[in-house]
Amino acid sequence: MFGYVKPYSQELLVKEYELYRAVYCGVCRAMKNNTGVLSPFTLSYDIVFLAFVRFLITEEAPKTEPSRCLLHCTHKRLIAEENETLVYCAKVSALLGYGKLKDDLTDSGIFGKLRDLALLPVLLRAKKLAALDGLGESIFRLLEKLSQAENENQSGEAPADLFGEILGEIFSYGLDKYEGGKYKSLSHKIGYHMGRFIYYADASEDFARDCKKEEYNPYRILYGDTLTDENKKEIKTSLMLELDELSKYIELLPYGQRSAEENIIKNTVYFGMPKRISFLERNSE
């Protein structure tokens, strides 16, 4: 359910794209250092967006250095140095990865369960290493409520709200100590609307698969097992309205003179995320 929050690189300056890539690699390295060497396979672009939002609020500036890693061992590339924000994002990624694996174990077929059981020890260790006072418990409690809502075939609003609340908790966690908590509520709203967008975007992309497997999908409840072109237009409109809400709040972040971070965040919301749902423009089969 992740990977929808990515910038549109063609609209970024070269230096901005290099910074974005450096932060992605920085979170990956922070995961290896803090949640286990195999944990980075749970890393998604959504977590990198979280890092840029928190950089602004915590007033941490990502410092980059040329370095090599296992995946890019032939030449050096810029990697953000480990700091408090990157370690936080690394731990969040591990917690979400563990939560997703538990959900997959419930929903997967026999071969999927065998795969997930093989991964379970890795992510269980990552979860233990990713201790964040109270946040893990909150995430898993909300994930259980989300699973229950889906099992009861509740309307899409209830599950989407729960997933929005999960990301709201993640985006706002621990921000009370910065600026007297001035941006805690703002960060929660950013996470909440991003979570709702991700939930509905994921549901629309998985619609055909969920119908074939007769699994829960909020759009099956709304439209049945077939999406017409008009249905797709309605879904895209609702997703764009969610992005409109998100855009109101990212405009209130304390960008100051940090134009690179500002351009990356705004590019992601105004260009990258709409591009990610372009599959809704294809004709119905």
N, C-alpha and C positions, 0 to 999 in steps of 0.2 A: 504493500500500500504506500510505497514511497517512491521518490524519483520524479515527482511532478514539478518540483520547485528548482528550476535551473535557469540561468540566464541565457539569453539569445546572443551567442558569442559574436555574431556578425555585427552587432550594434555596440560592442564594447571596444574601447581603445586597447591597443596591444598591452600596455602597461596594466590596465584594469583586468584583462583576461589573465595575465601572468600572476597578478595578485590573487585572483580567485582560485586559480589552479594551485598556487602556493599554499593557500589556506586549506584547500581540500587535502593536499598532501600533509599539511601540518596536523590536521585532525587524525588522519590515518596513522601518522607516526605517534601521536599522543595515545591512540588506542593501543598500539603495540606496546608502548611503555607503561600503560596504566591498566589495561583490561585484558591483556594477553596477546601474544603475537599473531594468533589466528582470528582475533575478534574483528579486525578491520573489514572482513567481507560483508559485515552488516552495514557499513557506512553508505549513506546516500547523500545526494545533493541537497536534500532538505535540511540536513544537519549543518551544512556549510552556510546556508542562509541564516540559520540560527546564530552561527558564530559571528557573522557580520552585524546583525542586530545588536548582539551583546557587546561587541567591540565598542560600539558608539556609546552605549549606556554606561559601561564600566570604564570608559575612556582609555581602554587598552588599545594600543596601535599594533597591528601585526607586523613583526619584524621578520624579514626574510633573509635567507642565506643560501648560496649555491650548495647543493648536497646531492649525494646519490642514495638510492634505496634499492631494495631487491628487485622491484619491478622496472626500475630505470637505472640499471647498473652501468650502462655503457657511457653515459654522459651525466654531468651534473645538471640539476634543474633547481629553481627556486623553491624552497620549502619554508613555511612559516615556523619560527622558533616556538617551542612549547611555552605556553603561558596559562594563566588561570582559566581564561575563556576556552581555549582549545581542550584543556583537560576536562572541563565541564561537558563540552560537546562530545568528547570521546566517551565519557561515562553514560551520557544520555543515549548515544547510539547503541551502546552495549545493552542498556536496559530495554530499549525498544526492540532490539534484535531478539532478546530473550522472550519478550512478550509476544512477538510475532511468531516465533518458533512454537510456543505453547499453543497458540491459536491454530497453527498449521497442523499440529499433531492431532487436533480435534477434527479438522476438516479434510485432511489429506487422505488419499487412497492408500493401499498397502505399500506401494513403492515409495510414495511420498513420506509415509510414516517411517519406513526404514532409513531413508535419507535423513530425516529430521532427528531420529533417535541417535544416529551417528554423530550429528552436530550438537546434540544436547549437552554433553560434558563440556564442550568448548564454551558454549554460551552460558551454561550454569556457572562456570568459573568466572567468566566475564561479568556476570551479574553480581557475584560476590565481591569482585574487585571494584565494581562501579558503585560502591556504597555512597549514596547521597541522602542525607538524613531526611526521611519522610517522603522523598520524591518517588522512589521505587514503589513503595507501598501504595501511594496515590495513583501511579500509572497502572499498576496491576489491578487495583480495585476498579478503576474506570474501565479497563479492558474487559474485566469480568462482566460488568454491567452492559458493555457494548455487545459482548457475545450473547448474553441473555436476551437483549433486545432483538438481536438478529434471529436467535432461535425461536423467539415468540412471533416472528414475522411482523414486528412493529413497523410503522411507517418510517420513511427515510429520515424524517426530521429528528427523531429521537436518537438513532445511532450516530447521525452526523453531528448532533450537538455533543454527544459523549466524546467522539473523536476530537472535536474542536476543543473540548474542555481538557483533554489530555495534552494537546499541544499548547493550550493556554497556560497550563500548569508548568510545562517545560520552559516556555519562553520567559515566564515571570519569576521562576524559582530563584531565591536568593538575592533578588534585586532591591530588597528593603534598605540595604546599607548604602545604596548609591543615590545621591541627591535626595536623601530623606525618603526614598521610595517613590519619588516623583514619577518615574517611568514604569513602575511595576504594573499598574493597571493598563497602560498603553501596550506594554509587551504582551500582556495576557490577551488583549483584543487582537493583536497581530497574530498570535498563535492560534486563537480560537477560529478566526475567519480563514486562516490558512488550512487548519485542520478540516473544516467543513468543505473547503474546495477540494482538498486531496481525497476526502471520503467519496464525494460525489463523482469526481473525475475518475477515480479508480472503479467505482460501480459502473460508470458508463462504458469504460474500456473493457471490463470483464463481463458485460451483459450477455454476449453470445455464449461464452463459456459457462456462465452460471445457469443459463437456460438449459443448455445441453446436459449439465450435471444435475439439474433441478435443485440448485442451491439458492440460498437467500440472495436477493439483490433488490434494493429499494425500487428500482425501476420496473422490476417484474410485478411488484405490487401495484404500481401506478399504471403501467401500460400493458401488462400481460407479457407474453413471450415473443413479441415482435415489436421492433422499433420502426416506425414510419419516418420519412424525412421530416415531417412536422414534429414528431416526438423529439428527434435529434435537435431540431432548432430550439425547441422548448428547453431541453437539457442544457444546450450551449448558452442560452440566454440566462438561465438560472446560475450557471457557473460564472458568467461574466458579471452578474450582479454581485456575486460573492467577492469577486476580485475588486469591484467598485468599493465595497465595504472595506476590504483590506487596504486599498489605496488611500483611503481617508486617514488611516492610522500610520502608515509608513511615512506620510508627509509630515507627521508631527515628531519624528525622531530627531535627536540633536546632532545634525550633520556638521554644523559649524563649517570649518574649512576642509573637511575630509571628503573631498569630491569623489575620490575613487570608490570609497565605500558607498557613498550616496548613489553613484551611477550604477554600481553592481546591484544594489537592493532594488532600485527603481526599474532597472532593465529587467530584472527577474520578474517583477510583478506586471509591468506594462508590456513586455515583449515575450519573455521566456514562457511564462505560465499560459498565456493565450495560445502560443504556438504548440504547447504540449497537448492541447485538446483539439487540434486541427482535424483529428480523425473523425470528429462529429460532422465535418463538412462533406464527407464522402456520402455518396448515395446509398440508400439501404439496399441490401442484397435480397 
